[in-house]
Amino acid sequence: MARLKVTQLKSGVGFKQNQKETLRSLGLKRIGDVVVKEDRPEIRGMVQTVRHLVSVEEVE
């Protein structure tokens, strides 16, 4: 199954509470943090919520 590499590019400060919580749920705490997650609909939805704060790449 494909995996997604999610990198935090911007801080969550000044954004809505649900967006901050989504970053934490993804495992991102600070700018530059990188996590690799399974490519599932739940993760895609979380990434969509914070798309302006992260970058996403598909990895094998």
ABEGO torsion letter per residue (X at the ends): XBBBBBBBABBABGBBAAAAAAAAAAGBABBGBBBBBBBBAAAAAAAAAAAAABBBBBBX
